[in-house]
Structures are given as structure tokens and as C-alpha cells.
Amino acid sequence: MRVPLLDLREQYAALAAPIRAQIDEVLATQNFILGPKVDALEEAVAGYCRSPHAIGVSSGTDALLAVFMALGFGPGDAVLTSDYSFFATGGCIARVGATPVFVDIDPVTCNISPTALERYLGESCHRHEDGSLRGPNGETLRAIVPVHLYGLCCEMEAICRIGEQFRLPIIEDAAQALGAEYPFRGASAKAGTMGAAGTFSFYPSKNLGAAGDAGMIVCQDKAFAERLRHCRQHGMEPRYYHHFIGGNFRLDEIQAAILQVKLPHLDEWSAARRRAADIYREEFTRLNLTDSITLPVEPFRDRGLTNHHIYHQYVIRTPQREALREHLTRREIGTAIYYPLALHEQECFRYLGHGAGEFPEAGRAARETLALPMYPELAREAQRYVAEAIAEFLNQGATT
Ligand SMILES: Cc1ncc(COP(=O)(O)O)c(C=O)c1O
């Protein structure tokens, strides 16, 4: 049996007619950039996330970049983030000229460790006489960027408390977590809405995927939302008057129109992903594999939240990751490694001077994590086949 990591065709087939009608409508108007479809998508995403403002942009990467540019981050600044994320999180900090300050992860969730964050701020930083918070090399700390990896929210209660204590805004990289909920201050909050701003990616393989690149920013403050709208058009307002340097971070109408058709289905897709995660757990338990591989955790499952995890990725851990992956490839099962290096291990960040093993949990996650097939339409038989292939590998003594 062939089981791909991700298969988008069934989802598209179910929505092909309304998607094509929307594309035709845009083509008929010849209005391609930042038009009524973008406005409508922004309103729909703001409503879905229960956020006062949403700003459509060209990708999840540009969402981060626009936020950092709009906040004026630059040389001499430093921004704290998880050492284990997609490159864009650290890359965008560096692109604006600031220094990425990596923080190790919680080994259980793979999300940024609040303990490590607090330790770094408490032990390595000091308050300068001008009131700013300074790092060990004198750089000014400007923000904390937690990343809700794999569709599970970070420990936002602790992170926001640390943010308040050290007077640092929180920018949530929610690229993988649109719709994920967290039990925040006695209620449920959606990923992206607990800090000053949150960023999303609609890359085609994301849980809400466009037919190309697209992204969104949500934020709490009206004036900041306005600044972001200017930032996505080169800091321009009115036309051809530029108050600050932004970029071309515009979202196009066709992507917005497609996303608007798909958004109302997102919660049912997330529920199907959670069901698939339950089936994996059942199968791994039935096959007695739960001592040999580490399954993803659901720390907020019994907290009264619907989308306590949205399983953007289903990621297991094993020290035999490479051999298991080879075995699954031979069985025609798609897998992926998100991510094979921690950010501090990337060659382009060598200039930061981190030693090997400096963030041990991120380094270990990079060597042990393996994403298994996960998408809403994944069939139970396919999951059983995946689980049995893993059992076959482990029962044969992990030699092949
Ligand atoms: C955590 C994280 N941040 C940022 C991005 C960047 O999003 P995009 O690919 O839309 O630029 C991604 C996309 O994979 C991501 O997973």
C-alpha cells in the first residue's frame, strides 16, 4: 500500500466547484491584488480567531518580516525564539538586522521551554539605565517569539507572564497552528491572539492551504494593524508617500478567494486530524509500541477545548529515526523530518558562536523526530498499515 505523507487531492475534489467559481469571479473582475476577497478573508480570519484585526500578507515568512519591520527591529536589537522551528522564524529576525537569541525546547512538546526562557532572561540579561533590557553583549531585547509547533500551542500562560515580567511583547509564530486553542486566563484562546500579534502561513501543505503562497497577521492594537497595512505596501500611505521601509507583502485575490471557501471547513478537518491521531495511538498501543516510540502529547486535552491540538503534523520520536525512515520508505510510506537541524546548528547562524550541544533538547529533537502521514482524509487502513510497518521494523531488532 502507498501512504503519502500528505495528499491534498481528495480535499480539493470535494471543493473544486466553489473554488473554481471563486477563481472565475476574480478573473472576470481582473482585480488581482488587495481587493474585496482579501478584505472578506481578513474579516473571516479575524472572526474565526476572535481577534480584532487581521491583515492578509504574501506568506507566513512575510507575516513575520512585516511584524518585525513594523516594530522597527534592527541592528543592536535581539529577539528571543525557539531553537527548534522552521528556518523562517530565526531567518526573519536576522533579515531585519537583529540578533536571534535561541532558547531550548521542552522535550515533551518540542515547544519553547518557559523555564529556559526565564532562566536566560533572569541570568544573562540586565536592565540598562535607560530602562531597556540588555543581553550579555549589550543588545536590546525587543520581543519573544514562541512557535506553536506541529499545531500545539506553547505554554502561553507562562510565556505571557514572563513577557509581562520582563516587559517584552509576545509575537506568536502560529504558522502551523491556525485554529489551535489554549486554556488562557480561564477561557479558551486561539493561537495567534494571546500576544501582541500572531502570524499564519497558508502554504499549500498547511492545515489551511492556498494554491500558492499566502499568509496572515492578527493583532490586538488598531494603530499597529494600520501600520502593518502600510508595511505590506512598502510603508506607503497615502500612495507614493513612504513613512518607513516596508516591503511588497501583498496578498492576492485568487488566494484569498480560495482560502475563504476552505476556512469554514477547517474545524471539521482539525477534528478529523485529531481522530487520526487517536487511531495512531490505538494502533501503537494494540501493537505494544508505546515503549519503543514516543508519541505526541496532548497536554490540553481535558481542558474543555475543542481544538486542543490540531495535528498540523503528527510527529513521533525514536533514536532509530534514520533506519525507521528508510524502512517506511521501502514500504512506500511517506515521512518527513521537521527539522533535521536545530536553528543554532544551521550554517548561516554559525556567526552567533553557539557550541555543539548548547541547546541539548533542540539538538536531540532534530535527531529523533519523524513526521508520519497526517491529513484529514487519511484512511484507517492506511494508518493500520503504517503502524504495522513500524512494528515490523521494531520487532526485527531495528537492523534494517
Ligand atoms: C513555524 C513556521 N514559521 C514560518 C513559516 C513560514 O511560512 P511560509 O512558508 O508561508 O513563508 C512556516 C512555514 O512552514 C512555519 O512552519
The ligand as an SDF file (V2000), in Angstrom:
LIG
                    3D

 16 16  0  0  0  0  0  0  0  0999 V2000
    6.8360   27.7550   12.1290 C   0  0  0  0  0  0  0  0  0  0  0  0
    6.8100   28.3950   10.7710 C   0  0  0  0  0  0  0  0  0  0  0  0
    7.0810   29.7030   10.6610 N   0  0  0  0  0  0  0  0  0  0  0  0
    7.0530   30.3100    9.4720 C   0  0  0  0  0  0  0  0  0  0  0  0
    6.7530   29.6350    8.3150 C   0  0  0  0  0  0  0  0  0  0  0  0
    6.8140   30.3470    7.0150 C   0  0  0  0  0  0  0  0  0  0  0  0
    5.6320   30.3080    6.2780 O   0  0  0  0  0  0  0  0  0  0  0  0
    5.6620   30.3960    4.6830 P   0  0  0  0  0  0  0  0  0  0  0  0
    6.1790   29.1100    4.1560 O   0  0  0  0  0  0  0  0  0  0  0  0
    4.2270   30.6400    4.3290 O   0  0  0  0  0  0  0  0  0  0  0  0
    6.5180   31.5350    4.3120 O   0  0  0  0  0  0  0  0  0  0  0  0
    6.4700   28.2700    8.3840 C   0  0  0  0  0  0  0  0  0  0  0  0
    6.1600   27.5120    7.1590 C   0  0  0  0  0  0  0  0  0  0  0  0
    6.4780   26.3680    7.0090 O   0  0  0  0  0  0  0  0  0  0  0  0
    6.4970   27.6170    9.6400 C   0  0  0  0  0  0  0  0  0  0  0  0
    6.2360   26.3190    9.7620 O   0  0  0  0  0  0  0  0  0  0  0  0
  1  2  1  0
  2  3  1  0
  2 15  2  0
  3  4  2  0
  4  5  1  0
  5  6  1  0
  5 12  2  0
  6  7  1  0
  7  8  1  0
  8  9  2  0
  8 10  1  0
  8 11  1  0
 12 13  1  0
 12 15  1  0
 13 14  2  0
 15 16  1  0
M  END
$$$$
